[in-house]
């Protein structure tokens, strides 16, 4: 169903208690060089070492919700979207306006939201007004005409104070920015993460952005990028942006847009205990020399008894992905490891037992050696564990022990 977004013909300033103006997304830089002083600062994106991949096979859009004025929904653009405001980022300024800019048009047509760009260094910014979010995940599928200076953007915590944005261009570059209000209607952009990815296609891409506490995490075609911590902005709206840097005309289309819970709950039944994931555990790990290090465990998801999450040595800033299992039967070959738990050694096997290992480095300079054995207390609130350098049965002595507590 075809319907043209309604745009205002005047500059719109959203006033808060302190009189700050509404925020404005950045136009993506076309080249690593910094832009002119009158334009928002551009990140230095790191190009990939190989040509971008072919477009991934189109996935079926998530089932659409009928009324988008809710916390979580999927917009498939089969009908004219409601509860959105369209903003523009004029070239050569740090401001956001609702006055339509020559060279940018948006139209919902044939199940797509199409951005037609005929002027360089400009773009359009639809923002969803139906809800403000603290923690949220947003995903979308963008289709472009193959010009390498096009950019596609997702935004979270959009308010008069600023916003976070994740950008890609179809030349294989990505960057995450924070925009912050500077007063007088101006905004400043700082790049907090950037790089190049072979996961980016030259034709179509599914990208995601999760704002969860102080962790900002981006996704490209199912690949999770290294997260970055920033606690500057606490809440706001969600939005999208598309435009062109220096090669026009360009056409970028949005196939679908999804807003979801960043931490959907999963129930796992282990013996007589029901666990609700995700979970966050915090405490300390003690090495053989008596030194302690802060340890966080994130149990993100489970499939049957299989577990996935993250291990964070917060004292060092190291974060690794991990996989493991909730133990139903104790391997005879590993009895020497399990028997180092006092309860197990006394024949008490109540509570929940698990083992897991690190699979890859997400952040920092850690490694992924060793295996963790752990026991969750019967009340489900505390965990004790041991770390072994290998899971080989001949490795019988633990290198580290840890005690952590489930966070509410």
Helices and strands as residue ranges (DSSP letters): E 3-4, E 73-75, E 84-89, E 104-109, E 112-117, E 122-133, E 136-144, E 150-159, E 162-169, E 173-183, E 186-196, E 204-212, E 215-220, E 223-224, E 228-229, E 236-244, E 250-260, E 266-270, E 273-277, E 279-287, E 292-303, E 306-313, E 318-326, G 332-334, H 335-338, H 342-345, E 352-363, E 371-376, E 382-388, E 400-406
